[in-house]
Amino acid sequence: MSSKRFEHVINALVELNEDSSVPKNVQDKVAKSIKILNDEKLGLPIQKSKVLAELEELSDDVNLQTDIRTQLFNVFGLLEAV
């Protein structure tokens, strides 16, 4: 049920993860975030907070490309809407 709620978030993360210009460390965190969102044993608030923590760590990286940072901020917005 919760993975259905996160469908738009997961789709955005998959798109980001499949982008060949995205660095490996970002892809790893994004893949971990997708796994968290698909874990139905966790409650909705826990899933959201874990994913936000993972992605926030990435967005603080000064070496992150601007377009990737923008995509991460879009995912933050989608998560807040859930």
Phi and psi restraints in degrees (range 20) as a CNS / XPLOR table:
assign (resid 1 and name C) (resid 2 and name N)
       (resid 2 and name CA) (resid 2 and name C) 1.0 -68.8 20.0 2
assign (resid 2 and name N) (resid 2 and name CA)
       (resid 2 and name C) (resid 3 and name N) 1.0 -31.5 20.0 2
assign (resid 2 and name C) (resid 3 and name N)
       (resid 3 and name CA) (resid 3 and name C) 1.0 -65.5 20.0 2
assign (resid 3 and name N) (resid 3 and name CA)
       (resid 3 and name C) (resid 4 and name N) 1.0 -29.1 20.0 2
assign (resid 3 and name C) (resid 4 and name N)
       (resid 4 and name CA) (resid 4 and name C) 1.0 -66.8 20.0 2
assign (resid 4 and name N) (resid 4 and name CA)
       (resid 4 and name C) (resid 5 and name N) 1.0 -38.8 20.0 2
assign (resid 4 and name C) (resid 5 and name N)
       (resid 5 and name CA) (resid 5 and name C) 1.0 -63.5 20.0 2
assign (resid 5 and name N) (resid 5 and name CA)
       (resid 5 and name C) (resid 6 and name N) 1.0 -33.1 20.0 2
assign (resid 5 and name C) (resid 6 and name N)
       (resid 6 and name CA) (resid 6 and name C) 1.0 -95.4 20.0 2
assign (resid 6 and name N) (resid 6 and name CA)
       (resid 6 and name C) (resid 7 and name N) 1.0 14.0 20.0 2
assign (resid 6 and name C) (resid 7 and name N)
       (resid 7 and name CA) (resid 7 and name C) 1.0 -54.2 20.0 2
assign (resid 7 and name N) (resid 7 and name CA)
       (resid 7 and name C) (resid 8 and name N) 1.0 -47.0 20.0 2
assign (resid 7 and name C) (resid 8 and name N)
       (resid 8 and name CA) (resid 8 and name C) 1.0 -66.2 20.0 2
assign (resid 8 and name N) (resid 8 and name CA)
       (resid 8 and name C) (resid 9 and name N) 1.0 -38.1 20.0 2
assign (resid 8 and name C) (resid 9 and name N)
       (resid 9 and name CA) (resid 9 and name C) 1.0 -65.9 20.0 2
assign (resid 9 and name N) (resid 9 and name CA)
       (resid 9 and name C) (resid 10 and name N) 1.0 -46.7 20.0 2
assign (resid 9 and name C) (resid 10 and name N)
       (resid 10 and name CA) (resid 10 and name C) 1.0 -61.8 20.0 2
assign (resid 10 and name N) (resid 10 and name CA)
       (resid 10 and name C) (resid 11 and name N) 1.0 -42.3 20.0 2
assign (resid 10 and name C) (resid 11 and name N)
       (resid 11 and name CA) (resid 11 and name C) 1.0 -61.0 20.0 2
assign (resid 11 and name N) (resid 11 and name CA)
       (resid 11 and name C) (resid 12 and name N) 1.0 -41.6 20.0 2
assign (resid 11 and name C) (resid 12 and name N)
       (resid 12 and name CA) (resid 12 and name C) 1.0 -65.9 20.0 2
assign (resid 12 and name N) (resid 12 and name CA)
       (resid 12 and name C) (resid 13 and name N) 1.0 -39.7 20.0 2
assign (resid 12 and name C) (resid 13 and name N)
       (resid 13 and name CA) (resid 13 and name C) 1.0 -68.5 20.0 2
assign (resid 13 and name N) (resid 13 and name CA)
       (resid 13 and name C) (resid 14 and name N) 1.0 -39.5 20.0 2
assign (resid 13 and name C) (resid 14 and name N)
       (resid 14 and name CA) (resid 14 and name C) 1.0 -63.0 20.0 2
assign (resid 14 and name N) (resid 14 and name CA)
       (resid 14 and name C) (resid 15 and name N) 1.0 -42.8 20.0 2
assign (resid 14 and name C) (resid 15 and name N)
       (resid 15 and name CA) (resid 15 and name C) 1.0 -60.5 20.0 2
assign (resid 15 and name N) (resid 15 and name CA)
       (resid 15 and name C) (resid 16 and name N) 1.0 -43.4 20.0 2
assign (resid 15 and name C) (resid 16 and name N)
       (resid 16 and name CA) (resid 16 and name C) 1.0 -64.8 20.0 2
assign (resid 16 and name N) (resid 16 and name CA)
       (resid 16 and name C) (resid 17 and name N) 1.0 -41.1 20.0 2
assign (resid 16 and name C) (resid 17 and name N)
       (resid 17 and name CA) (resid 17 and name C) 1.0 -67.2 20.0 2
assign (resid 17 and name N) (resid 17 and name CA)
       (resid 17 and name C) (resid 18 and name N) 1.0 -31.1 20.0 2
assign (resid 17 and name C) (resid 18 and name N)
       (resid 18 and name CA) (resid 18 and name C) 1.0 -86.0 20.0 2
assign (resid 18 and name N) (resid 18 and name CA)
       (resid 18 and name C) (resid 19 and name N) 1.0 -7.0 20.0 2
assign (resid 18 and name C) (resid 19 and name N)
       (resid 19 and name CA) (resid 19 and name C) 1.0 -72.4 20.0 2
assign (resid 19 and name N) (resid 19 and name CA)
       (resid 19 and name C) (resid 20 and name N) 1.0 122.0 20.0 2
assign (resid 19 and name C) (resid 20 and name N)
       (resid 20 and name CA) (resid 20 and name C) 1.0 -70.2 20.0 2
assign (resid 20 and name N) (resid 20 and name CA)
       (resid 20 and name C) (resid 21 and name N) 1.0 -15.9 20.0 2
assign (resid 20 and name C) (resid 21 and name N)
       (resid 21 and name CA) (resid 21 and name C) 1.0 -85.2 20.0 2
assign (resid 21 and name N) (resid 21 and name CA)
       (resid 21 and name C) (resid 22 and name N) 1.0 -6.2 20.0 2
assign (resid 21 and name C) (resid 22 and name N)
       (resid 22 and name CA) (resid 22 and name C) 1.0 -81.0 20.0 2
assign (resid 22 and name N) (resid 22 and name CA)
       (resid 22 and name C) (resid 23 and name N) 1.0 129.3 20.0 2
assign (resid 22 and name C) (resid 23 and name N)
       (resid 23 and name CA) (resid 23 and name C) 1.0 -61.4 20.0 2
assign (resid 23 and name N) (resid 23 and name CA)
       (resid 23 and name C) (resid 24 and name N) 1.0 154.8 20.0 2
assign (resid 23 and name C) (resid 24 and name N)
       (resid 24 and name CA) (resid 24 and name C) 1.0 -58.9 20.0 2
assign (resid 24 and name N) (resid 24 and name CA)
       (resid 24 and name C) (resid 25 and name N) 1.0 -40.7 20.0 2
assign (resid 24 and name C) (resid 25 and name N)
       (resid 25 and name CA) (resid 25 and name C) 1.0 -64.1 20.0 2
assign (resid 25 and name N) (resid 25 and name CA)
       (resid 25 and name C) (resid 26 and name N) 1.0 -34.3 20.0 2
assign (resid 25 and name C) (resid 26 and name N)
       (resid 26 and name CA) (resid 26 and name C) 1.0 -70.7 20.0 2
assign (resid 26 and name N) (resid 26 and name CA)
       (resid 26 and name C) (resid 27 and name N) 1.0 -43.3 20.0 2
assign (resid 26 and name C) (resid 27 and name N)
       (resid 27 and name CA) (resid 27 and name C) 1.0 -59.4 20.0 2
assign (resid 27 and name N) (resid 27 and name CA)
       (resid 27 and name C) (resid 28 and name N) 1.0 -39.6 20.0 2
assign (resid 27 and name C) (resid 28 and name N)
       (resid 28 and name CA) (resid 28 and name C) 1.0 -63.0 20.0 2
assign (resid 28 and name N) (resid 28 and name CA)
       (resid 28 and name C) (resid 29 and name N) 1.0 -45.4 20.0 2
assign (resid 28 and name C) (resid 29 and name N)
       (resid 29 and name CA) (resid 29 and name C) 1.0 -66.5 20.0 2
assign (resid 29 and name N) (resid 29 and name CA)
       (resid 29 and name C) (resid 30 and name N) 1.0 -38.8 20.0 2
assign (resid 29 and name C) (resid 30 and name N)
       (resid 30 and name CA) (resid 30 and name C) 1.0 -65.7 20.0 2
assign (resid 30 and name N) (resid 30 and name CA)
       (resid 30 and name C) (resid 31 and name N) 1.0 -42.9 20.0 2
assign (resid 30 and name C) (resid 31 and name N)
       (resid 31 and name CA) (resid 31 and name C) 1.0 -62.8 20.0 2
assign (resid 31 and name N) (resid 31 and name CA)
       (resid 31 and name C) (resid 32 and name N) 1.0 -40.0 20.0 2
assign (resid 31 and name C) (resid 32 and name N)
       (resid 32 and name CA) (resid 32 and name C) 1.0 -63.8 20.0 2
assign (resid 32 and name N) (resid 32 and name CA)
       (resid 32 and name C) (resid 33 and name N) 1.0 -39.1 20.0 2
assign (resid 32 and name C) (resid 33 and name N)
       (resid 33 and name CA) (resid 33 and name C) 1.0 -65.1 20.0 2
assign (resid 33 and name N) (resid 33 and name CA)
       (resid 33 and name C) (resid 34 and name N) 1.0 -40.7 20.0 2
assign (resid 33 and name C) (resid 34 and name N)
       (resid 34 and name CA) (resid 34 and name C) 1.0 -61.6 20.0 2
assign (resid 34 and name N) (resid 34 and name CA)
       (resid 34 and name C) (resid 35 and name N) 1.0 -43.1 20.0 2
assign (resid 34 and name C) (resid 35 and name N)
       (resid 35 and name CA) (resid 35 and name C) 1.0 -61.5 20.0 2
assign (resid 35 and name N) (resid 35 and name CA)
       (resid 35 and name C) (resid 36 and name N) 1.0 -42.1 20.0 2
assign (resid 35 and name C) (resid 36 and name N)
       (resid 36 and name CA) (resid 36 and name C) 1.0 -62.4 20.0 2
assign (resid 36 and name N) (resid 36 and name CA)
       (resid 36 and name C) (resid 37 and name N) 1.0 -44.0 20.0 2
assign (resid 36 and name C) (resid 37 and name N)
       (resid 37 and name CA) (resid 37 and name C) 1.0 -67.1 20.0 2
assign (resid 37 and name N) (resid 37 and name CA)
       (resid 37 and name C) (resid 38 and name N) 1.0 -26.8 20.0 2
assign (resid 37 and name C) (resid 38 and name N)
       (resid 38 and name CA) (resid 38 and name C) 1.0 -87.1 20.0 2
assign (resid 38 and name N) (resid 38 and name CA)
       (resid 38 and name C) (resid 39 and name N) 1.0 -8.0 20.0 2
assign (resid 38 and name C) (resid 39 and name N)
       (resid 39 and name CA) (resid 39 and name C) 1.0 -81.8 20.0 2
assign (resid 39 and name N) (resid 39 and name CA)
       (resid 39 and name C) (resid 40 and name N) 1.0 99.8 20.0 2
assign (resid 39 and name C) (resid 40 and name N)
       (resid 40 and name CA) (resid 40 and name C) 1.0 -76.8 20.0 2
assign (resid 40 and name N) (resid 40 and name CA)
       (resid 40 and name C) (resid 41 and name N) 1.0 -8.5 20.0 2
assign (resid 40 and name C) (resid 41 and name N)
       (resid 41 and name CA) (resid 41 and name C) 1.0 -72.5 20.0 2
assign (resid 41 and name N) (resid 41 and name CA)
       (resid 41 and name C) (resid 42 and name N) 1.0 -26.1 20.0 2
assign (resid 41 and name C) (resid 42 and name N)
       (resid 42 and name CA) (resid 42 and name C) 1.0 -82.0 20.0 2
assign (resid 42 and name N) (resid 42 and name CA)
       (resid 42 and name C) (resid 43 and name N) 1.0 148.2 20.0 2
assign (resid 42 and name C) (resid 43 and name N)
       (resid 43 and name CA) (resid 43 and name C) 1.0 -78.3 20.0 2
assign (resid 43 and name N) (resid 43 and name CA)
       (resid 43 and name C) (resid 44 and name N) 1.0 161.7 20.0 2
assign (resid 43 and name C) (resid 44 and name N)
       (resid 44 and name CA) (resid 44 and name C) 1.0 -54.4 20.0 2
assign (resid 44 and name N) (resid 44 and name CA)
       (resid 44 and name C) (resid 45 and name N) 1.0 -48.6 20.0 2
assign (resid 44 and name C) (resid 45 and name N)
       (resid 45 and name CA) (resid 45 and name C) 1.0 -63.1 20.0 2
assign (resid 45 and name N) (resid 45 and name CA)
       (resid 45 and name C) (resid 46 and name N) 1.0 -35.9 20.0 2
assign (resid 45 and name C) (resid 46 and name N)
       (resid 46 and name CA) (resid 46 and name C) 1.0 -69.3 20.0 2
assign (resid 46 and name N) (resid 46 and name CA)
       (resid 46 and name C) (resid 47 and name N) 1.0 -43.0 20.0 2
assign (resid 46 and name C) (resid 47 and name N)
       (resid 47 and name CA) (resid 47 and name C) 1.0 -58.6 20.0 2
assign (resid 47 and name N) (resid 47 and name CA)
       (resid 47 and name C) (resid 48 and name N) 1.0 -48.4 20.0 2
assign (resid 47 and name C) (resid 48 and name N)
       (resid 48 and name CA) (resid 48 and name C) 1.0 -61.0 20.0 2
assign (resid 48 and name N) (resid 48 and name CA)
       (resid 48 and name C) (resid 49 and name N) 1.0 -46.6 20.0 2
assign (resid 48 and name C) (resid 49 and name N)
       (resid 49 and name CA) (resid 49 and name C) 1.0 -66.9 20.0 2
assign (resid 49 and name N) (resid 49 and name CA)
       (resid 49 and name C) (resid 50 and name N) 1.0 -38.3 20.0 2
assign (resid 49 and name C) (resid 50 and name N)
       (resid 50 and name CA) (resid 50 and name C) 1.0 -65.4 20.0 2
assign (resid 50 and name N) (resid 50 and name CA)
       (resid 50 and name C) (resid 51 and name N) 1.0 -44.4 20.0 2
assign (resid 50 and name C) (resid 51 and name N)
       (resid 51 and name CA) (resid 51 and name C) 1.0 -67.5 20.0 2
assign (resid 51 and name N) (resid 51 and name CA)
       (resid 51 and name C) (resid 52 and name N) 1.0 -42.3 20.0 2
assign (resid 51 and name C) (resid 52 and name N)
       (resid 52 and name CA) (resid 52 and name C) 1.0 -60.3 20.0 2
assign (resid 52 and name N) (resid 52 and name CA)
       (resid 52 and name C) (resid 53 and name N) 1.0 -39.6 20.0 2
assign (resid 52 and name C) (resid 53 and name N)
       (resid 53 and name CA) (resid 53 and name C) 1.0 -64.9 20.0 2
assign (resid 53 and name N) (resid 53 and name CA)
       (resid 53 and name C) (resid 54 and name N) 1.0 -43.3 20.0 2
assign (resid 53 and name C) (resid 54 and name N)
       (resid 54 and name CA) (resid 54 and name C) 1.0 -61.2 20.0 2
assign (resid 54 and name N) (resid 54 and name CA)
       (resid 54 and name C) (resid 55 and name N) 1.0 -48.4 20.0 2
assign (resid 54 and name C) (resid 55 and name N)
       (resid 55 and name CA) (resid 55 and name C) 1.0 -75.5 20.0 2
assign (resid 55 and name N) (resid 55 and name CA)
       (resid 55 and name C) (resid 56 and name N) 1.0 -30.8 20.0 2
assign (resid 55 and name C) (resid 56 and name N)
       (resid 56 and name CA) (resid 56 and name C) 1.0 -64.6 20.0 2
assign (resid 56 and name N) (resid 56 and name CA)
       (resid 56 and name C) (resid 57 and name N) 1.0 -37.5 20.0 2
assign (resid 56 and name C) (resid 57 and name N)
       (resid 57 and name CA) (resid 57 and name C) 1.0 -59.3 20.0 2
assign (resid 57 and name N) (resid 57 and name CA)
       (resid 57 and name C) (resid 58 and name N) 1.0 -39.9 20.0 2
assign (resid 57 and name C) (resid 58 and name N)
       (resid 58 and name CA) (resid 58 and name C) 1.0 -68.0 20.0 2
assign (resid 58 and name N) (resid 58 and name CA)
       (resid 58 and name C) (resid 59 and name N) 1.0 -43.3 20.0 2
assign (resid 58 and name C) (resid 59 and name N)
       (resid 59 and name CA) (resid 59 and name C) 1.0 -67.1 20.0 2
assign (resid 59 and name N) (resid 59 and name CA)
       (resid 59 and name C) (resid 60 and name N) 1.0 -19.7 20.0 2
assign (resid 59 and name C) (resid 60 and name N)
       (resid 60 and name CA) (resid 60 and name C) 1.0 -80.9 20.0 2
assign (resid 60 and name N) (resid 60 and name CA)
       (resid 60 and name C) (resid 61 and name N) 1.0 -9.5 20.0 2
assign (resid 60 and name C) (resid 61 and name N)
       (resid 61 and name CA) (resid 61 and name C) 1.0 -70.8 20.0 2
assign (resid 61 and name N) (resid 61 and name CA)
       (resid 61 and name C) (resid 62 and name N) 1.0 118.2 20.0 2
assign (resid 61 and name C) (resid 62 and name N)
       (resid 62 and name CA) (resid 62 and name C) 1.0 -68.7 20.0 2
assign (resid 62 and name N) (resid 62 and name CA)
       (resid 62 and name C) (resid 63 and name N) 1.0 -19.8 20.0 2
assign (resid 62 and name C) (resid 63 and name N)
       (resid 63 and name CA) (resid 63 and name C) 1.0 -88.6 20.0 2
assign (resid 63 and name N) (resid 63 and name CA)
       (resid 63 and name C) (resid 64 and name N) 1.0 -0.9 20.0 2
assign (resid 63 and name C) (resid 64 and name N)
       (resid 64 and name CA) (resid 64 and name C) 1.0 -72.9 20.0 2
assign (resid 64 and name N) (resid 64 and name CA)
       (resid 64 and name C) (resid 65 and name N) 1.0 136.2 20.0 2
assign (resid 64 and name C) (resid 65 and name N)
       (resid 65 and name CA) (resid 65 and name C) 1.0 -63.6 20.0 2
assign (resid 65 and name N) (resid 65 and name CA)
       (resid 65 and name C) (resid 66 and name N) 1.0 146.2 20.0 2
assign (resid 65 and name C) (resid 66 and name N)
       (resid 66 and name CA) (resid 66 and name C) 1.0 -60.1 20.0 2
assign (resid 66 and name N) (resid 66 and name CA)
       (resid 66 and name C) (resid 67 and name N) 1.0 -42.1 20.0 2
assign (resid 66 and name C) (resid 67 and name N)
       (resid 67 and name CA) (resid 67 and name C) 1.0 -66.8 20.0 2
assign (resid 67 and name N) (resid 67 and name CA)
       (resid 67 and name C) (resid 68 and name N) 1.0 -34.7 20.0 2
assign (resid 67 and name C) (resid 68 and name N)
       (resid 68 and name CA) (resid 68 and name C) 1.0 -70.7 20.0 2
assign (resid 68 and name N) (resid 68 and name CA)
       (resid 68 and name C) (resid 69 and name N) 1.0 -40.1 20.0 2
assign (resid 68 and name C) (resid 69 and name N)
       (resid 69 and name CA) (resid 69 and name C) 1.0 -61.3 20.0 2
assign (resid 69 and name N) (resid 69 and name CA)
       (resid 69 and name C) (resid 70 and name N) 1.0 -40.3 20.0 2
assign (resid 69 and name C) (resid 70 and name N)
       (resid 70 and name CA) (resid 70 and name C) 1.0 -63.0 20.0 2
assign (resid 70 and name N) (resid 70 and name CA)
       (resid 70 and name C) (resid 71 and name N) 1.0 -41.7 20.0 2
assign (resid 70 and name C) (resid 71 and name N)
       (resid 71 and name CA) (resid 71 and name C) 1.0 -63.1 20.0 2
assign (resid 71 and name N) (resid 71 and name CA)
       (resid 71 and name C) (resid 72 and name N) 1.0 -39.2 20.0 2
assign (resid 71 and name C) (resid 72 and name N)
       (resid 72 and name CA) (resid 72 and name C) 1.0 -63.5 20.0 2
assign (resid 72 and name N) (resid 72 and name CA)
       (resid 72 and name C) (resid 73 and name N) 1.0 -41.8 20.0 2
assign (resid 72 and name C) (resid 73 and name N)
       (resid 73 and name CA) (resid 73 and name C) 1.0 -64.2 20.0 2
assign (resid 73 and name N) (resid 73 and name CA)
       (resid 73 and name C) (resid 74 and name N) 1.0 -35.0 20.0 2
assign (resid 73 and name C) (resid 74 and name N)
       (resid 74 and name CA) (resid 74 and name C) 1.0 -63.6 20.0 2
assign (resid 74 and name N) (resid 74 and name CA)
       (resid 74 and name C) (resid 75 and name N) 1.0 -39.1 20.0 2
assign (resid 74 and name C) (resid 75 and name N)
       (resid 75 and name CA) (resid 75 and name C) 1.0 -65.4 20.0 2
assign (resid 75 and name N) (resid 75 and name CA)
       (resid 75 and name C) (resid 76 and name N) 1.0 -39.3 20.0 2
assign (resid 75 and name C) (resid 76 and name N)
       (resid 76 and name CA) (resid 76 and name C) 1.0 -56.8 20.0 2
assign (resid 76 and name N) (resid 76 and name CA)
       (resid 76 and name C) (resid 77 and name N) 1.0 -44.6 20.0 2
assign (resid 76 and name C) (resid 77 and name N)
       (resid 77 and name CA) (resid 77 and name C) 1.0 -62.8 20.0 2
assign (resid 77 and name N) (resid 77 and name CA)
       (resid 77 and name C) (resid 78 and name N) 1.0 -41.5 20.0 2
assign (resid 77 and name C) (resid 78 and name N)
       (resid 78 and name CA) (resid 78 and name C) 1.0 -64.8 20.0 2
assign (resid 78 and name N) (resid 78 and name CA)
       (resid 78 and name C) (resid 79 and name N) 1.0 -39.1 20.0 2
assign (resid 78 and name C) (resid 79 and name N)
       (resid 79 and name CA) (resid 79 and name C) 1.0 -66.0 20.0 2
assign (resid 79 and name N) (resid 79 and name CA)
       (resid 79 and name C) (resid 80 and name N) 1.0 -39.7 20.0 2
assign (resid 79 and name C) (resid 80 and name N)
       (resid 80 and name CA) (resid 80 and name C) 1.0 -66.2 20.0 2
assign (resid 80 and name N) (resid 80 and name CA)
       (resid 80 and name C) (resid 81 and name N) 1.0 -28.1 20.0 2
assign (resid 80 and name C) (resid 81 and name N)
       (resid 81 and name CA) (resid 81 and name C) 1.0 -75.7 20.0 2
assign (resid 81 and name N) (resid 81 and name CA)
       (resid 81 and name C) (resid 82 and name N) 1.0 -17.1 20.0 2
